[in-house]
């Protein structure tokens, strides 16, 4: 019994020590630590499917992937990381090594040594806490390429039971990142590589997956959320996605599909970037256009883009020309609230603990113990319909005859919704027609496609081909004629009509 008491006391001491570790990190300020010690691992990997410049003219190598992972760890008496450790890793992320601009220009040289020696909260390579925890994949921002930019948020979330994984932001062909489709796609692929790597960790629960995106990473995170049905929640931080960016992104990305954006989404941004609701009624933002799933628009009362990063927690308020403007006299409380609201969002979406988020929504904006630091607009959104993939699977498995009534109900519940992309449905019809030898089912699919897209010359052309394959010549002729009306340049329809006319003339 005595040994049991000793073990119990030791466990309590270690738990209190873990809590104290997080509290002792000056970067956390008044943030309330969670029950876990933040653990940290750095994974050195490469993506052999993509190349990157190597030393020497014309030389290439597999794309380097340095993956930073924070996770809930057991209580530990090992030394915690210091800011200098994170900075050294940041210097190793890129070649040539350059001290991050906020530290180089936002901190006086005489103050830098003391700042770098300050303790963080994470313990490197600490033993992971047993169990599986929700996974968050974070996309970095332009000019904030290193994970150093968000280490405080990552440590804080790890202490509350989340695995957070990210990688430095590198351009497609060289270190510099451009605001174009190619480099956004590269960041999406980097985030997907991070996700694939962390899948191997036993403490990461892939059934509860969230995405965080800051700045350019918000554009990449949005595309990742649209094309990966496994993503359950998306948080964007001061990213140019509410209204289309002047570059045309993210809308110009080929996989930008708003009808696929159906998960809970929170967008935190500078209040000055949010147009008045009256102005949004004529030119709706993504917040208004998003039809499905809950959406939260958070007005952050700051004019400093860097206020959404860990540099604010470091106490950097000095303006950096061409980088960020002057900060509030004490921006730390705003950054701490950004961390708290982020936690409340993911707790509600991935842990079914909506209490903290509901409390934030009920509170009136203002100062004081019962007030909310930020104004939050909330939209419940319509019930999420089946995805395109689910509808295609239903048609393949059941056929349109059996699946038709269910699809009809979906169309009635969601008028105007693009159920299935025209080209996808057309390609499915050809699979039925030629590869799977289910010609009658092919006719039904092509008829369905033509009903969804009545002004598509190609849909009517394909329907004519299916009718002809089934010997339904009169209907084939009508479909080909309709296709020609819509596109007089359709040589295939013209040739098919000639063949059908000759065939009919030969019939007895």
Secondary structure, 3 states (H helix, E strand, C coil): CHHHHHHHHHHHHHHHHHHHHHHHCHHHCCCCCCCCEEEEEEEEEEEEEEEEECCCCCCEEEEEEEEEEEEEECCCCCCCCEHHHHHHHHHHHCCCCCCCHHHHHHCCHHHHHHHHCCECCCEECCCECCCCEEEEEEECECCECCHHHHHHHHHHHHHCCEEEEEECCCCCCCCCCCCCHHHHHHHHHHHHHHHHHHCCCCCEEEEEEEEEEECHHHHHHHHHHHHCCCCCEEEEECCCCCCCCCCCCCCCCCCCCHHHCCCEEEEEEEHHHCCCHHHHCCCCCHHHHCCECCEEEEEECCCCHHHHCHHHHCCCCCCECCCECCCCCCCHHHHHHHHHHHHHHHHHHHCCCCHHHHHHHHCCECCCCCCECCEEEEECCECCCCCHHHHHHHHHHHHHHHHHHHHHHHHHHCCCCCCCCHHHHHHHHHHHHHHCCCHHHHHHHHHHHHHHCCCCHHHHHHHHHHHHHCCCHHHHHHHHHHHHHHCCCCHHHHHHHHHHHHHHHHCC
